[in-house]
């Protein structure tokens, strides 16, 4: 059963090393968070699962890792300089600033200033002189670098539609109102796919990607009961979108977007394509404020067309929050409370914990280390050597961080080369031969 409230998750994340407030020893920075030893593993596992599903398990997607600093003209032609903004108001009573649609109840309407637009992009100077002209933006999304690299990818891979370009990476938005832990932050990671199709095939592919992405989240352990689809009304669509379906999740603070799947039409490739008339006027001398590429393809009749694009876009941090919330469970065992993260094994930060029954017994400890080292070589993820000596407490701690398997090396292990394997969810224990433990863990993870 998911967490009762966000505070439960925040407490668990700090206590067990998933997520910390950034710059906490200096009072913290609002809207910024750091991933701890277990959080970085969970986050990496979620990203790896996405990359495997989107790139490795398909034959029609290529990968990309582009620069974070983005030339201002890219975001001018994409529309971000003009439209990537939120209405902001000040409350004269409390002195705080809010997005106009997210003013808390304790602020009275008569105390609010008139809304004014606030651009959400972070600007930074390029070069040694801050003259106001040589500047770039920290990218507000990973999508634009996919579009500006469209021709490079096509030329180097000989791809034809339908095909996609996938990218994971950092994005930055100077949000006015931060809320709900890592749900809305100023620095975050995205998992984005731009899937290029022929005009006319876009509606079919849009539907297909909505279904595919919904199933993927279920495969990560999110219950069907916690998910729903939201057809974004026409008056709420982004300026580039023909249609968008949001995959919504029941977060502790309410039902919110987990991933959006948008039909961006040919807006982006069209916006970044060269202005042929402009180039002709300038006798083919490149104007740095214009693109020098024709972002189009030829069909079987050699007619040029600009592909439409379907964009499934998910926030990694929101995904982590949803996964943690969905896996969080509190059970009563023999009158005592047990907190357990029922994470899918492929997402678990620690795949297995190996524990010597007696921490001061040299033979048991040596064998336990050997078991740990052999399992680590399988490449399944992190295997932890746990030598506190208190097996009961070790079990509870690893239940709480989602470790699917605990392996105990004891005196019997020295005699017959078997170990005790405990399952996280059922808490059942069984003896397994050391020569079969690797295959056993592979099946689980």
N, C-alpha and C positions, 0 to 999 in steps of 0.2 A: 504494500500500500504506500503511495507517495507520501512525502513529508506533509505535515499539517500546515506548516508555514515556512517562509523563507529563512526565518531565524534558525530553525533546526538545521537547514543545509549549511548556512554560514558557519554555525558552530562546529559542525562536523568537518567542514573544509579547512578551518583553521586548526582544529585539534589534531587532525590526521595528516596535515601537510598537503592538501589539495590546492587551496587558493588562499593567498594573503592579500591584505590591503597594501597597495604599492606605497613605498616610502613611509611605512607605518611608524618607524622610530622617530620620524619628524612630523608626526601628526597625520600622516596619510595624504594622498591626493585623490580628490573625488573623481570617480569615473575611470580610475586606473587600478588594475589588479595584477598581481604576480602569481604565476603558477608554481607551486612547490614541488617537492620530490615525487609525490604521487599524482598531482595534477598534471604535470608535464607528460607523464606516461599515459594517463587517460586521454589527454588532448591529442597526443601523437597517435594513439591507437585509433581514435575516431577519424582523424585525418587519413591515416593509412587505409582504414576500411572504405572511406569515400574514394580515395585514389584507386584502390583495387577495383571497386565496383564500376567507376566511371571510365578509367583508362585501361587497366589490365584485362578486365573481363569483356571488353568490347573491342571491335576491330575498326571503329569509326571515330576514334577520339585521340587527339595528340595532346601532349602536355606543354606547359609554358611556365616560366618563372621570370617575371619582368620586374623592372626597377620600381621602387616605391615613389621616388621623386618624379613628378610628372610635369612636363612642360605646360606652361599656362595656356598656350594656344590649343592644346589637345582638349582641355577642359572648357575652353571657350566654345569650340566647335561642337562638343558633346552636349552643350547646353547647361553645364554645371555652374559656370560663372553667373549665368542669368537666373537659373531656376532652382539651384540646390540650396535652398534656404528655408527657414521656418519663421513664422510670425512670433515675435518676442514681446513680452509685456513686463513692466516693473510694477511691483506692489509698493505703494507709497507707505503702507502701514508697517510691513515686516522688512522691507528693504531687499527682498529677494527678487530674482528674475525667473520667469517661467515661459515655456512655450504657451502660446495663447490658448491652445486646446487642452492644456494640462495644468491649469491653475487649481491649487488645492482649495477645499471648501472653506478653510479659515480666512481666505483673502476675499474681501468684499469687492463687488463689481465696481463700486464708486471709487475704490482705492487704486484701481489699475490704470496704467497709462494706455494710450492708443497703441495698438499693435504696430510693430515695425519689423521689416524683414531683416533676418540675420543670416549671412552666408555661413554654412557649416564647415567650409574647408579651411584647413590649416595652411598658411602661406609661409614660405621660408626663402631667405636670400640665397642666391647662387653666386659664388665668387667672392673676392676679398672686399669689394666695395658695395655697400648697401645703398644703391642709388634709386631704389624703387622701381627699376626697370628690369634688372636681371633677377627674376624670382621664379620659383616653381611652387607647386602645391604637393603636400603629402596626399597621395591618392585617396579619394573618398570611397573608392570601390576598385576591385581588381579587373573589372570588365573592360575599361577603356584601353588598357594595354593589350588586351586580346584583339580588339578591333584594329588597333594601329599596327599590330603584327600579323594581321590576316594575310597580306600578300607574301610576307616572309615565310609563313608556315606553308601556304599553298605552293610557293615556288620551290621550297626545299623538300616537300613531301609528295608533291603531285596529287594532292587530295582533290576530290570532287565531291559536290553535295550528294547526299547528306553526310556531313562530318562535323565534328566538334573540336573545340580547343578548351582545355581545362586548366584551371589555375587555382592554387591555394596561396594565401598570403595576407599580410597585414594591410589594413585600411584604417583611415583616421577621419573622425567626424567630431567637430567641436560642438557636441550636443549641449543644448541649453539646459534641459532637464534630464538628470540621470536618475535611474530608478532600478529597484529590484536586483541588487547585487550585480552579476555580470550580464544581465539581460540587455541593458543599454549602457554602453561605455564609450569612451572617446578613442580608445585604441583597441582594435579587435581584429580577428582573422576571419576571412571568408573562404568558402569553397564554392567556386563559380564555374559553370560550364556555359559556353556560348556554342549552341548547336545550329549550324547553318543548313538551311533547306531551300528548296525552290519555292518561289512565291506560288501560292495555291495549295502547297502541301503543308503549310504552316499550322493550320487548325488541327490536322491529323496528328502532327508531331507534338503539338502543344498538349493535346489530350494524353498522348502516349507517355510524355515525360512527367506529367502530373501523377499518373498511375504508378510509374516506375519509382519516382521519388517517395511517394507515400509508402510503398512497399518496403523501400530501403530503410526508412525510419522504424518500421515494424521489425525488420530484421535486426536492428540495433537494440531491440528489447523494449520499445515503446508500445504500450497497449493500444489496441484499436479504439478502446473506450476513451483514451486520452487525446485522440487526434480527430480533427475535422477539417473539411475543406471550405474555403471562403472565396466565392467568386467576387472579385473586387468590382464594385459598381463603376459605371463609365465616368461618373463625376469624381471618383477617387483615384483613377488611374494616373500613373506617371506620364509625363509628356511624351515619352517614347513608346508607350505601350498600347497595343491593340486589344489585348486581353491579359489578365493576370489572375492566377489562382494561388491563394496563399494556403500553405499547410499550417494549420493552427494547432497549438498544443496547450493543454491545461496546466500552465505554470502555477506555482503556489500563489502568485499575485493575480492570477486571472488568465483567461484564454487570450493568447497573443501569437503573433507570427513566428513560426520556427523556420520556414523556408518559403520563398516565393518562386513561382514558375511563371515567367512572363513571355509573351509574344512581343518582341521588340520590333517586329517588321524589319524594314531595311533602313530604319532611322539612323543607326550608328554607322554602318558602312557608308551610307549615303552622305552623312555629315562629314566623315573623314576622307571622302574621295576628293581628288583634285578638281579644282574649278577650271575646266578646260578653257572657258572664255577668258578668264583672268590670265592664264598662262599664255594664250595667244596674243593678248594685248601687250604683255611684257616680253614678247618675242622669246618665249620659253625660258626666260630668266626666272629662276625660282624665287618666289616671295616667301620669306620665312614664316609668314602668318597663314600660309596656305599649304595644304597637303600636296605632295608631288606624286601621289599614287592613285591609280584607278582601282578601287577596291570592288572589283566585279569579276564575274566568270563568264565563259562562253558556253552555250549549250551545244547540242549535237549539230545544229545548223549554223554554228559560228555566230549566233546572235548573243550580244552582251546582256547580262542581267545582274542585278544586285541581289544577293541572297537575303532571305529573311532569316531571323535568328530567334531561337527559343532559348531562354535563359533560366535554368534552375540555379538559384542562388541561396546559399545557406550560411548563416553565421556559425563559426566553430564554437564560439563561447556560449551562444544560445543552445547549441547542440549539447555541449557539456552539461549545462544547467538542466536541460530536459532529461538527459541520461541519468544524472545523479538523482534528480527528483523521482524519476520513475523507478529507479532501483532501490531507493530508500525504503526500508521496512523495519518495523519494530514488532518483535514477537515476545511472548511470555513463555519461558522455559523453566519448569520446576519452580514457579513463583518468582523467577528473576527475569528482568527485561534484557532482551538481546537485540541490539541494533545490527542489522546486516544489509550490506549493499549487494543486491542480487543482480550484479552486472553480468552481461553476456561475457563469457570467458575471453573472447577475442578483444574485448575492451578493457578488461581488468588491468589495473596498473601493475599488479604483481601476479604472475601466472601461477606460481607455487611458492610456498614457504617450506624450507627444509629445517627441521628442528631436532637437535640431539636431546634425548630424554634427560640426560645428566650432563650439565655444562662443563663439569670438571673431569669427566672421564675421557682420557686422551684417545682411547680407541673408538668410542662412540662419536666424539667430536670429529675425529679424522675421517671416519666413514661418512658422516653427514656432509662434511665439506666436499668429499669426493662425489657424493650423489648430487650436490648442488652444482658443482662444476660440470658434471656430465650433462645435466639437464640444461644448463645455461648454453652449452654448445649446440643445442638443438635449434637455437635461433627463434624460439617462440615468443620471447619477450623477457622481462626481468624475472629472475628466480632469486629469492631472498634467503640468505642463511640467517636463521633466527636462533640466537643462543642465550636467551634470558633464563632458561631453566624452568620457568613456570609454564607448563604446557597449556593449562586451562586459560590463563590470561592471554597467551599467544593466540589460541583459537579465537577468543573473543575479539582481540585486536584485528585479526585478519578477516573475521566476519565483517567487521565494521568498515574495512577498506575494500572489501569485495574480492579477496583472494579466493579463487575457486577450489584450490586444493592445498591442504596442509599435509606434509609428509614427516612422520616422526621416526627417527632412528633410535632404537633401544637395544637392550642387552640381547634380545632374541635375534636382532638383525646381525649381530656378530656371530651367532651360532648357525643360522640358516639362510642368511642373505635375503631376508624379507624386511619390508618396512610397513608401518601403519599409514594408510592413506585415508584422510578424512574429507568428506564432501561438505562444502560450505552450506548448501541449501538444506540438505537432509540431515546433516551432522552424522551420517552413518560412517563407520570405520571398517576397513577391510585390510587384510594382509596381502601384500603383492610382492612378488619376487622382484629383486633388483634388476634382473635382466629383462623385465617386462614393464618397468616403471616409465620408460621413455615413450613407449607406444601408448600406454595408458594416458599419459599427459597430452600427447598429440591428439588423441581422440576427443579429449575434453576441450582443448583450446582451439 
